[in-house]
Amino acid sequence: MRPDTRINTDAVSTGLCASGTSSPDAVFALTLAAPTRVRMSTSGSAFDTVLHVQESSCTSSGGFLCDDDGGPGSTSLIDMPLRADTYFIIVDGWGAANSGEYLLEVELSDP
């Protein structure tokens, strides 16, 4: 059984991309001790996902990365080097009606 955003609320919304991301979301913290290349993907999810990355605080105004449909189909993909810090990865849905089972893969490598 995969995790499901339908049991969550819409705690975080940003206007960085995919305006109208008012679907339920899931939030994960990622702490990097050194500069690291991070690849985040929702490929295999059952709905139109949006990935947000917030820095330092998990608030609607703290976003600095966002992707809508950069992965296969209507899934999301972010792949870039990040500096040492704490980040919040948010799996969201496009619009108000996109939620459900999701798959979040996070791969770490040298920058």
C-alpha positions in Angstrom: 0.0 0.0 0.0 1.3 3.4 -1.0 1.0 6.6 1.1 -2.1 8.6 0.2 -2.5 12.4 0.3 -6.3 12.1 0.6 -5.9 11.6 4.4 -4.1 14.9 4.7 -5.0 18.6 4.5 -3.8 21.4 2.3 -1.2 22.8 4.7 1.2 24.4 2.1 0.4 26.2 -1.1 2.8 28.3 -3.2 2.5 30.4 -6.3 5.8 29.3 -7.7 4.3 26.9 -10.2 1.0 25.1 -10.8 -1.2 27.9 -9.4 -4.1 26.5 -7.6 -2.2 23.7 -5.6 -4.9 23.5 -3.0 -5.1 19.7 -2.9 -4.1 17.8 0.2 -0.3 17.4 0.5 2.4 15.4 2.3 5.5 17.1 3.8 8.9 15.5 4.4 12.0 17.0 6.0 15.5 16.5 4.4 18.6 17.6 6.2 21.8 17.8 4.2 25.1 18.0 6.1 27.1 18.9 3.0 26.4 20.1 -0.5 24.5 17.3 -2.3 22.8 16.7 -5.6 19.2 15.8 -4.9 16.9 14.1 -7.4 13.2 14.0 -6.3 10.6 12.2 -8.4 6.9 11.4 -8.1 6.9 9.0 -11.1 4.5 6.2 -10.5 2.0 8.4 -8.5 -1.7 7.9 -9.2 -2.5 11.6 -9.8 -1.2 14.9 -11.2 1.5 15.8 -8.7 3.4 19.0 -8.0 6.6 19.0 -6.0 7.6 22.0 -3.9 10.8 22.4 -2.0 10.8 24.9 0.9 14.0 26.1 2.6 14.4 26.6 6.4 10.7 26.7 7.2 7.7 24.9 5.9 5.4 27.8 5.1 3.6 28.9 2.0 6.0 31.8 1.5 9.2 29.8 1.9 9.3 28.0 -1.4 12.2 28.3 -3.8 11.8 25.2 -6.1 8.7 23.8 -7.7 7.9 21.4 -10.6 4.7 20.5 -12.2 4.7 17.8 -14.9 8.5 17.6 -15.3 8.4 13.8 -14.9 6.7 11.2 -17.0 3.1 12.0 -17.7 1.7 14.3 -15.1 4.3 13.5 -12.4 7.0 15.8 -11.1 10.8 15.9 -11.1 13.4 18.1 -9.5 17.1 17.3 -10.0 19.7 19.9 -8.7 22.5 20.5 -6.3 21.5 21.9 -2.9 23.7 23.4 -0.2 23.9 22.0 3.4 20.6 23.0 5.1 17.2 21.6 6.1 14.6 21.4 3.3 11.0 20.5 3.2 9.7 18.4 0.3 6.0 18.8 -0.4 4.1 16.4 -2.5 1.0 18.3 -3.7 -1.6 17.9 -6.4 -2.5 20.3 -9.2 -5.7 22.1 -8.5 -8.1 21.2 -5.7 -9.1 17.7 -6.8 -5.8 15.9 -7.4 -4.8 13.7 -4.5 -4.4 10.0 -3.9 -1.6 7.4 -3.7 1.8 8.7 -4.5 5.4 7.5 -4.8 8.2 9.9 -3.8 11.7 8.8 -4.6 14.7 10.9 -3.3 18.2 10.1 -4.5 21.3 11.8 -3.1 24.7 11.9 -4.9 27.8 14.1 -5.1 27.1 17.5 -6.5 
